[in-house]
Amino acid sequence: MGTEGVLDIGLDALMLAAKLSAPMLVTALVVGFAISLFQSVTQIQEVTLSFVPKAIAVSVALLISGHWMIQEAVTFTQTIFERIPSLLGG
């Protein structure tokens, strides 16, 4: 296996990690922004106020996108297993 194969697998793995983490990260970003905007408008400066809504929103995002995430991870794993013979030079 040459450096091209290693770099290709590494790039695919990084892209998969970015795709799988995006729904939760974007959800946490949007909810966090909305809560901080609410805190700025109402001048409520409670640090723990943002934790519970973010945790609930990320949990809902995980429930909604969980099936897709598992499907993407399984597809990636199957692709890697199918490429093993060609990576070993066979």
Helices and strands as residue ranges (DSSP letters): H 3-42, G 47-50, H 51-87
